Amino acid sequence: MQFDQLTLNEVDFLIKQINLTTILPSYTEERTYNLIQGDFGPFKPNIPAKVPLWLAIHLKRSNKCRIVPPDWLNEQILTKVFDSEKQNDELQNLPYQFFEIAHILIKYCCESIPNVQKVRSVLDDIENIRETKIDIKMLKIDQNTKFVRFNNISQYEVNKKRKVLELFMDGLNNIQKVVQKNNMDISKFTVSQHMSQN
């Protein structure tokens, strides 16, 4: 499996595998879970413990724990993130799997997130404003572009925009080949013009 060709389902699976989440067990478990990510347990009621996200979801579904959302998954902090995105042209630094983790936790432990509908709404606002920034940067790609760098882009955004970026860069490469073959003036071409002819 190549990490640059992950499907959204594969991304979701990996996030559940590698991310640790805090839970409050509601049961006693003396044994230890020996997992690839490490050893987890024993568990005692209302004693916080960190476990892989997939295990937290499994225990939650079995009514054996409550998942504790991360500190940043609340309306006040997310609103500050959104305000920072509005005030800056560049993407702000977020956890790489920010959106995936947020959506998974909202899906599986919404009752533990105060004002969850508002949280979901602010997350959508953050996603939209960041997508606009990425789109604006992509529109600046021209025939002189050798590579594109996006600082602070998240894993979700990489996967969402990968195919579009590939089309852009393929379009540029095709233009350059046509220009070189026919000894033409490259300044007369744009990616959109060339792609519309194909």
N, C-alpha and C positions, 0 to 999 in steps of 0.2 A: 504494500500500500504506500503510495507516494503522498506526502503531506501537502503537496501543492495541488493535489487533485481530489481533495476530500469532498464528499457530498455533505449536505446539511445534516443528514441522519448520522453520518460518521462523526462529524464534528460534535454533535449532541452526545453521542456515545462516549467519545474521548473525554469530554468535559466531565461527564458523570463519573468517569474512571479516575481522573487525576486530581480533581479539586477536592480539598478537605472542607468540611462543613461542620459547624458546631450543632450538637443536638443536646436535648435534655431528655434522657431516658425516663420512661415511666415504669420500668421493670428492672429486676435484678438478673444479671447475667454474669456468672463467675468465669466462664471460659473466655479465652482470647481468640479473636479472629486473626489467623495468620494469612495475610493477603500480600499480593505483590507490592502494594504501596506501603506495607509495614504491618505492625501488630496493633490491633484495636480491641479495647476492652481490658478488663471486665467493666461492666456497666452497673451503675447504681442509680436508683430513682433521684431525679432532679440534680444530679451531679454532672455538670457540663463535660462533654467529650467531643473530640474531633474525629470524624470518620469521613471516608470518601463519600462524595455526593450521592453516588448510586446506592450505597448502603444506608445513608440517611433516608433516602426516598423509600427504600424497601422497609425499613423499620417504621417509618411514618405510616405507610400503607397498612402495616400490621398492627397499628395503634400501639406501638411500643416506644414512641418518642415524639417529641415536638422539635421541629427544625428551627434553629435560631438564625434569622436572616443576618447578613453582614451589616455592619454599622452604616455603610454607605447606601443601603437599600431603604431609604426613607425619604419622605417628601422634601424636607428641609435641605438635606445635602444634595439631592438630585436637582432641586431648583437652583442651588448655587452652581452646580455643574452646568446647567442650561444657561444661566446668566453669563458664566465665563465663556461658554461657546459663542454666545451672542456678541460679546465684547471683543473677541479676538478672531482674526482672520484664519489663523492656523488651528488645526485640530488640537484639542486639549488632551493632556495625558490621562488616559483611563486604564484600568486593568485590561489586559489584552483580551480576556474573555468576558468583559463587562456585560455585554448585551445577552449572551447566551446564558450566563449564570443568573442574571436578573430574571429572564423569562422563565427559566426552569423553576426558580424558587417561587415566583408568582404563581406558576401552575400548581406546584405541589404544597406550598405552605402559605397560601394567601391569607389564611386566618391569623397568621402571626405577623402580618405586615400592616401596620396602622395606615388608614386611608389608602388602601391598596388600589382603588380605582384612580385616585389622583396620582399615585406613584406610577401606575401604568401609563397615564396620560403624559406625565413629565418625561418618562422614558421615550415615548413616541416623539415628543418634541425634540429631545436630544438627538435621537436617531435621524430625524428629518433635517435638522440644521446641519448636522455633520455630513449627511449625504449631499446636501446642497454645496457645502465647501468642497467636497471631493469632486462633484460634477464641475464646479467652476474651475478647479485645477486641471481637470481632464480636458476642458474646452481650450485650455492654453497650450495643449500639445500641438506642435506644428512639425513641418518637414525637417526642422533642425534638431528635433528632440532625439537624444540618444538613449536616455533612460528617464524613468519617472520615479521620484522619491516622495513618499507620503509619510511624514513623521506622525507618530502617535495613532496610526490607523489600527483599528481593532481587528481581531480574527473574523468576526462576523462581517465587517465591512470589506475585508480582503476577499472573502468568499462570495460576497454579494456582487462585487464589482469586477471580479477577475475576468469574466468572459468579455465584458465591455472593454476593459483595458487591452485584452488580447486582440480584439477587433481593431481598436485604435492603432496598436503597434503594427499589426499585420497590414493595415491600410497604409501606414507610413512606409513600411518596407516595400510594398508594391509600387508606391509612387516613386521611391528611389530607384527601383529596378527599371521602371519605364523611362525615367529621366536619363539614367545612365545608358540605357540601350539606344535611345533616340537622340542623345546629346541635346536635351531640351532644357529650358529655363525652369528650374524647380520652383521659383517664386510664383509661378502662375498656377500652381496646384495647391489644393487643400485636401485634407483627408476626406471631408464630407463630399467634395466633388467627385473624387476618385471612387469612393465607396458607392456613391449613387449610380455610377456607370456600370458597376458589376452586377 
